[in-house]
Amino acid sequence: MNILKKTFSVVVIVLIASSCTYDNMETLYPQDPECDTTNISYAMDIQPIFNDNCIICHSGPTPPAGFSLVDYENAVVVAKSGRLLGAVKHQSGFLDMPQGANKLDDCSINKLESWINLSYPDN
Ligand code: HEC
C-alpha cells in the first residue's frame, strides 16, 4: 500500500512538473523559437520588412497617409505616430496593412514590436 502511494505521488509530481515546464515554454516562446527578437537591427531586420511589403506604396513624394517607409528617417516618424503596430496587427481602429495583401508573418510583427519597444534604434 505504502509503495503504491509513493509510486502514485511520484507519477503525480512528474506529471505536474512536466506540465509546468510545458506552460513555461509556451510563455517564454509563444511563437517560433527561431525568431530572434532580442537583437534587433534596423538595417538587418526592420528595413527589409518595409522593403518587401510596404515601399511599393509608402514611398515617393506623396506617400499614402503621408507615411514613407523608404529609410530610417521616414520610418521612425511612422513608428512614433503609434499607427504602425496597430496597422500591421490588424487592430480595430487602424487600417489593415499591408493594404490588399496578407498580414505579415508573426516573426516580422514581433520584430517590429521589439524595435518599437526598444525606442527605435538606428543600428
Ligand atoms: C498597396 C499599397 C499599400 C501597401 C503595400 C501598404 N500600405 Fe500602408 N497605407 C496605404 C494606404 C492607401 C493607406 C491609407 C491612406 C489614407 O487613407 O489616409 C495606408 C495607411 C497606412 C498607415 C496608417 C494606418 C492608420 O490606421 O492610420 C500605416 C501605419 C501604414 N499604412 C503602414 C504600412 C506598413 C507598415 C506597410 C507594410 C507592412 C504598408 N503600410 C503597406 C497603402 C499601402
Boltz pocket constraint, residues with backbone or C-beta under 6 A from the ligand:
constraints:
  - pocket:
      binder: B
      contacts: [[A, 49], [A, 50], [A, 53], [A, 54], [A, 55], [A, 56], [A, 57], [A, 58], [A, 64], [A, 65], [A, 67], [A, 78], [A, 83], [A, 84], [A, 87], [A, 88], [A, 93], [A, 94], [A, 95], [A, 96], [A, 97], [A, 98], [A, 99], [A, 100], [A, 101], [A, 104]]
      max_distance: 6.0
